[in-house]
Amino acid sequence: MTLFRLDRTPHFPDPRNAEASGLLAVGGDLSVPRLLKAYEAGIFPWFSEDDPILWWSPPQRALIMRGDEHLSRRMRRALQRSGFQIRIDTAFAKVVEACREMPRSGQDGTWITAEMRDAYIAMHQAGYAHSFETFFEDDLVGGLYGVSLGATFFGESMFSKVDYASRAAFKRLCEVAWGWGFHFIDGQLPNDNLQQLGAQTLEREAFLTCLAAALHEPTRQGSWSAMAEVNPVRP
């Protein structure tokens, strides 16, 4: 396979032309128009601080389909007793920064570079990126963020400073997503954590088919907090 080098125009090659690892292209920028084109094609950026911008379309994708999320009875009971408050789109930059700073087992450093942080903050300001924030006594203790287009949510990262805080944010994301008729939540690369949450692994072609159907639906652009106030979400 050929590794494509991107120019200044926000376009991508067919994601089916990615290398076996899923690496598709290098270069370009992280502007809002380019990121939108990437997500519409099932492509996402992922690179380290000293790398050029790398774009991926993995051969397998982790998707949580509508209603397939798994939260154990023990976890649900813990969440009921937790005293957590979940907010949406009130502390996006803080969630990204917390994800960026959170130590990860087996990882040296973070893939959320300063450039990536700024890019997703710009996506949030444009109304395409959203955060679910777990507060306890007004302290931000967990959360997640991602991008939404059409009837899907592309999860980017999550963090937790206390037990179950990220799970609480995930539970609220599912309530919102399914309440609005979303088709799936994309977890990108399959891993044990996503499998525990109920994700199934789809081959690239099946994922692209699901994505195409989801993108036929309108995008809920703007602050989701305000939308939830006007149109209360029913789980």
Contacts in CASP RR format, 6 or more apart in sequence:
PFRMAT RR
TARGET T0000
AUTHOR 0000-0000-0000
METHOD contacts of the structure
MODEL  1
MTLFRLDRTPHFPDPRNAEASGLLAVGGDLSVPRLLKAYEAGIFPWFSED
DPILWWSPPQRALIMRGDEHLSRRMRRALQRSGFQIRIDTAFAKVVEACR
EMPRSGQDGTWITAEMRDAYIAMHQAGYAHSFETFFEDDLVGGLYGVSLG
ATFFGESMFSKVDYASRAAFKRLCEVAWGWGFHFIDGQLPNDNLQQLGAQ
TLEREAFLTCLAAALHEPTRQGSWSAMAEVNPVRP
1 17 0 8 1.000
1 18 0 8 1.000
1 19 0 8 1.000
1 20 0 8 1.000
2 17 0 8 1.000
3 19 0 8 1.000
3 23 0 8 1.000
3 24 0 8 1.000
3 25 0 8 1.000
3 26 0 8 1.000
4 12 0 8 1.000
4 13 0 8 1.000
4 17 0 8 1.000
4 24 0 8 1.000
4 25 0 8 1.000
4 26 0 8 1.000
5 25 0 8 1.000
5 26 0 8 1.000
5 27 0 8 1.000
6 12 0 8 1.000
6 25 0 8 1.000
6 26 0 8 1.000
6 27 0 8 1.000
6 28 0 8 1.000
6 55 0 8 1.000
7 28 0 8 1.000
8 28 0 8 1.000
8 29 0 8 1.000
10 31 0 8 1.000
10 33 0 8 1.000
10 34 0 8 1.000
10 36 0 8 1.000
10 37 0 8 1.000
11 37 0 8 1.000
12 24 0 8 1.000
12 25 0 8 1.000
12 37 0 8 1.000
12 38 0 8 1.000
12 41 0 8 1.000
12 43 0 8 1.000
12 55 0 8 1.000
13 24 0 8 1.000
13 25 0 8 1.000
15 24 0 8 1.000
15 41 0 8 1.000
15 42 0 8 1.000
15 43 0 8 1.000
15 57 0 8 1.000
15 204 0 8 1.000
15 208 0 8 1.000
16 57 0 8 1.000
16 204 0 8 1.000
16 205 0 8 1.000
16 208 0 8 1.000
17 24 0 8 1.000
18 24 0 8 1.000
18 56 0 8 1.000
18 57 0 8 1.000
18 58 0 8 1.000
18 59 0 8 1.000
18 204 0 8 1.000
20 59 0 8 1.000
21 58 0 8 1.000
22 56 0 8 1.000
22 57 0 8 1.000
22 58 0 8 1.000
22 59 0 8 1.000
23 54 0 8 1.000
23 55 0 8 1.000
23 56 0 8 1.000
24 43 0 8 1.000
24 55 0 8 1.000
24 56 0 8 1.000
24 57 0 8 1.000
25 43 0 8 1.000
25 54 0 8 1.000
25 55 0 8 1.000
26 52 0 8 1.000
26 53 0 8 1.000
26 54 0 8 1.000
26 55 0 8 1.000
27 52 0 8 1.000
27 53 0 8 1.000
27 54 0 8 1.000
27 55 0 8 1.000
28 34 0 8 1.000
28 53 0 8 1.000
29 53 0 8 1.000
30 45 0 8 1.000
30 53 0 8 1.000
30 115 0 8 1.000
30 116 0 8 1.000
30 118 0 8 1.000
30 119 0 8 1.000
31 119 0 8 1.000
31 122 0 8 1.000
32 119 0 8 1.000
32 122 0 8 1.000
32 123 0 8 1.000
32 126 0 8 1.000
32 128 0 8 1.000
35 45 0 8 1.000
35 119 0 8 1.000
35 123 0 8 1.000
35 128 0 8 1.000
35 147 0 8 1.000
36 128 0 8 1.000
36 149 0 8 1.000
38 44 0 8 1.000
38 45 0 8 1.000
38 55 0 8 1.000
39 147 0 8 1.000
39 149 0 8 1.000
39 154 0 8 1.000
40 149 0 8 1.000
40 215 0 8 1.000
41 57 0 8 1.000
42 57 0 8 1.000
42 207 0 8 1.000
42 208 0 8 1.000
42 211 0 8 1.000
43 55 0 8 1.000
43 56 0 8 1.000
43 57 0 8 1.000
44 55 0 8 1.000
44 56 0 8 1.000
44 154 0 8 1.000
44 188 0 8 1.000
45 53 0 8 1.000
45 54 0 8 1.000
45 55 0 8 1.000
45 56 0 8 1.000
45 116 0 8 1.000
45 119 0 8 1.000
46 54 0 8 1.000
46 55 0 8 1.000
46 56 0 8 1.000
46 111 0 8 1.000
47 53 0 8 1.000
47 54 0 8 1.000
47 111 0 8 1.000
47 113 0 8 1.000
48 109 0 8 1.000
48 111 0 8 1.000
48 113 0 8 1.000
49 109 0 8 1.000
49 113 0 8 1.000
53 115 0 8 1.000
57 204 0 8 1.000
58 188 0 8 1.000
58 189 0 8 1.000
58 204 0 8 1.000
59 203 0 8 1.000
59 204 0 8 1.000
60 190 0 8 1.000
60 201 0 8 1.000
60 202 0 8 1.000
60 203 0 8 1.000
60 204 0 8 1.000
61 186 0 8 1.000
61 187 0 8 1.000
61 188 0 8 1.000
61 189 0 8 1.000
61 190 0 8 1.000
61 201 0 8 1.000
61 202 0 8 1.000
61 203 0 8 1.000
61 204 0 8 1.000
61 207 0 8 1.000
62 186 0 8 1.000
62 187 0 8 1.000
62 188 0 8 1.000
62 189 0 8 1.000
62 190 0 8 1.000
62 191 0 8 1.000
62 194 0 8 1.000
62 195 0 8 1.000
62 199 0 8 1.000
62 200 0 8 1.000
62 201 0 8 1.000
63 184 0 8 1.000
63 185 0 8 1.000
63 186 0 8 1.000
63 187 0 8 1.000
63 199 0 8 1.000
63 200 0 8 1.000
63 201 0 8 1.000
63 202 0 8 1.000
63 207 0 8 1.000
63 210 0 8 1.000
64 174 0 8 1.000
64 184 0 8 1.000
64 185 0 8 1.000
64 187 0 8 1.000
64 194 0 8 1.000
64 197 0 8 1.000
64 198 0 8 1.000
64 199 0 8 1.000
64 200 0 8 1.000
65 183 0 8 1.000
65 184 0 8 1.000
65 200 0 8 1.000
66 177 0 8 1.000
66 178 0 8 1.000
66 181 0 8 1.000
66 182 0 8 1.000
66 183 0 8 1.000
66 184 0 8 1.000
67 174 0 8 1.000
67 178 0 8 1.000
68 198 0 8 1.000
68 199 0 8 1.000
68 200 0 8 1.000
69 170 0 8 1.000
69 171 0 8 1.000
69 174 0 8 1.000
69 185 0 8 1.000
69 197 0 8 1.000
69 198 0 8 1.000
70 196 0 8 1.000
70 197 0 8 1.000
70 198 0 8 1.000
71 79 0 8 1.000
71 167 0 8 1.000
71 171 0 8 1.000
71 197 0 8 1.000
75 164 0 8 1.000
75 167 0 8 1.000
78 163 0 8 1.000
78 164 0 8 1.000
79 164 0 8 1.000
79 167 0 8 1.000
79 168 0 8 1.000
79 171 0 8 1.000
82 136 0 8 1.000
82 164 0 8 1.000
82 168 0 8 1.000
83 136 0 8 1.000
84 134 0 8 1.000
84 135 0 8 1.000
84 136 0 8 1.000
84 141 0 8 1.000
84 164 0 8 1.000
84 165 0 8 1.000
84 168 0 8 1.000
85 134 0 8 1.000
85 135 0 8 1.000
85 136 0 8 1.000
86 132 0 8 1.000
86 133 0 8 1.000
86 134 0 8 1.000
86 135 0 8 1.000
86 168 0 8 1.000
86 169 0 8 1.000
86 172 0 8 1.000
87 132 0 8 1.000
87 133 0 8 1.000
87 135 0 8 1.000
87 225 0 8 1.000
88 130 0 8 1.000
88 131 0 8 1.000
88 132 0 8 1.000
88 133 0 8 1.000
88 172 0 8 1.000
88 176 0 8 1.000
88 224 0 8 1.000
88 225 0 8 1.000
88 228 0 8 1.000
89 124 0 8 1.000
89 130 0 8 1.000
89 131 0 8 1.000
89 223 0 8 1.000
89 224 0 8 1.000
89 225 0 8 1.000
89 226 0 8 1.000
90 131 0 8 1.000
90 133 0 8 1.000
90 225 0 8 1.000
91 131 0 8 1.000
91 133 0 8 1.000
91 140 0 8 1.000
92 121 0 8 1.000
92 124 0 8 1.000
92 129 0 8 1.000
92 130 0 8 1.000
92 131 0 8 1.000
92 145 0 8 1.000
93 117 0 8 1.000
93 121 0 8 1.000
93 124 0 8 1.000
94 133 0 8 1.000
94 140 0 8 1.000
95 131 0 8 1.000
95 133 0 8 1.000
95 140 0 8 1.000
95 142 0 8 1.000
95 143 0 8 1.000
95 144 0 8 1.000
95 145 0 8 1.000
95 159 0 8 1.000
96 112 0 8 1.000
96 117 0 8 1.000
96 120 0 8 1.000
96 121 0 8 1.000
96 131 0 8 1.000
96 145 0 8 1.000
96 157 0 8 1.000
97 117 0 8 1.000
98 140 0 8 1.000
98 142 0 8 1.000
98 143 0 8 1.000
98 159 0 8 1.000
98 161 0 8 1.000
99 112 0 8 1.000
99 143 0 8 1.000
99 144 0 8 1.000
99 145 0 8 1.000
99 156 0 8 1.000
99 157 0 8 1.000
99 158 0 8 1.000
99 159 0 8 1.000
100 110 0 8 1.000
100 112 0 8 1.000
100 117 0 8 1.000
101 110 0 8 1.000
102 159 0 8 1.000
102 160 0 8 1.000
104 110 0 8 1.000
112 157 0 8 1.000
120 129 0 8 1.000
120 145 0 8 1.000
120 146 0 8 1.000
120 147 0 8 1.000
120 156 0 8 1.000
121 129 0 8 1.000
123 129 0 8 1.000
123 147 0 8 1.000
124 130 0 8 1.000
124 131 0 8 1.000
124 145 0 8 1.000
126 221 0 8 1.000
127 221 0 8 1.000
127 222 0 8 1.000
127 223 0 8 1.000
128 147 0 8 1.000
128 148 0 8 1.000
128 149 0 8 1.000
128 219 0 8 1.000
128 221 0 8 1.000
128 222 0 8 1.000
129 145 0 8 1.000
129 146 0 8 1.000
129 147 0 8 1.000
129 148 0 8 1.000
129 156 0 8 1.000
130 145 0 8 1.000
130 146 0 8 1.000
130 147 0 8 1.000
130 148 0 8 1.000
130 153 0 8 1.000
130 224 0 8 1.000
131 143 0 8 1.000
131 144 0 8 1.000
131 145 0 8 1.000
131 146 0 8 1.000
132 143 0 8 1.000
132 144 0 8 1.000
132 145 0 8 1.000
132 169 0 8 1.000
132 170 0 8 1.000
132 172 0 8 1.000
132 173 0 8 1.000
132 176 0 8 1.000
133 140 0 8 1.000
133 142 0 8 1.000
133 143 0 8 1.000
133 169 0 8 1.000
134 140 0 8 1.000
134 141 0 8 1.000
134 142 0 8 1.000
134 143 0 8 1.000
134 160 0 8 1.000
134 165 0 8 1.000
134 166 0 8 1.000
134 168 0 8 1.000
134 169 0 8 1.000
135 141 0 8 1.000
136 162 0 8 1.000
136 165 0 8 1.000
141 160 0 8 1.000
141 161 0 8 1.000
141 162 0 8 1.000
141 165 0 8 1.000
142 158 0 8 1.000
142 159 0 8 1.000
142 160 0 8 1.000
142 161 0 8 1.000
142 162 0 8 1.000
142 165 0 8 1.000
142 166 0 8 1.000
142 168 0 8 1.000
142 169 0 8 1.000
143 158 0 8 1.000
143 159 0 8 1.000
143 160 0 8 1.000
143 165 0 8 1.000
143 166 0 8 1.000
143 168 0 8 1.000
143 169 0 8 1.000
144 155 0 8 1.000
144 156 0 8 1.000
144 157 0 8 1.000
144 158 0 8 1.000
144 159 0 8 1.000
144 166 0 8 1.000
144 169 0 8 1.000
144 170 0 8 1.000
144 173 0 8 1.000
145 155 0 8 1.000
145 156 0 8 1.000
145 157 0 8 1.000
145 158 0 8 1.000
146 153 0 8 1.000
146 154 0 8 1.000
146 155 0 8 1.000
146 156 0 8 1.000
146 157 0 8 1.000
147 153 0 8 1.000
147 154 0 8 1.000
147 155 0 8 1.000
147 156 0 8 1.000
148 154 0 8 1.000
148 219 0 8 1.000
148 220 0 8 1.000
149 214 0 8 1.000
149 215 0 8 1.000
149 219 0 8 1.000
150 214 0 8 1.000
150 215 0 8 1.000
150 216 0 8 1.000
150 217 0 8 1.000
150 218 0 8 1.000
150 219 0 8 1.000
150 220 0 8 1.000
151 180 0 8 1.000
151 181 0 8 1.000
151 182 0 8 1.000
151 183 0 8 1.000
151 214 0 8 1.000
151 215 0 8 1.000
151 216 0 8 1.000
151 217 0 8 1.000
152 182 0 8 1.000
152 183 0 8 1.000
152 184 0 8 1.000
152 185 0 8 1.000
152 186 0 8 1.000
152 211 0 8 1.000
152 214 0 8 1.000
152 215 0 8 1.000
153 173 0 8 1.000
153 177 0 8 1.000
153 182 0 8 1.000
153 185 0 8 1.000
153 186 0 8 1.000
154 186 0 8 1.000
154 187 0 8 1.000
154 188 0 8 1.000
155 185 0 8 1.000
155 186 0 8 1.000
155 187 0 8 1.000
155 188 0 8 1.000
156 188 0 8 1.000
158 166 0 8 1.000
158 169 0 8 1.000
158 170 0 8 1.000
159 166 0 8 1.000
160 166 0 8 1.000
160 167 0 8 1.000
170 197 0 8 1.000
173 185 0 8 1.000
174 185 0 8 1.000
174 235 0 8 1.000
175 233 0 8 1.000
175 235 0 8 1.000
176 224 0 8 1.000
176 228 0 8 1.000
176 233 0 8 1.000
177 185 0 8 1.000
178 235 0 8 1.000
179 233 0 8 1.000
179 234 0 8 1.000
179 235 0 8 1.000
180 220 0 8 1.000
180 233 0 8 1.000
181 217 0 8 1.000
182 214 0 8 1.000
183 210 0 8 1.000
183 213 0 8 1.000
183 214 0 8 1.000
183 217 0 8 1.000
184 210 0 8 1.000
184 214 0 8 1.000
186 207 0 8 1.000
187 194 0 8 1.000
187 199 0 8 1.000
190 199 0 8 1.000
190 201 0 8 1.000
202 210 0 8 1.000
220 227 0 8 1.000
END
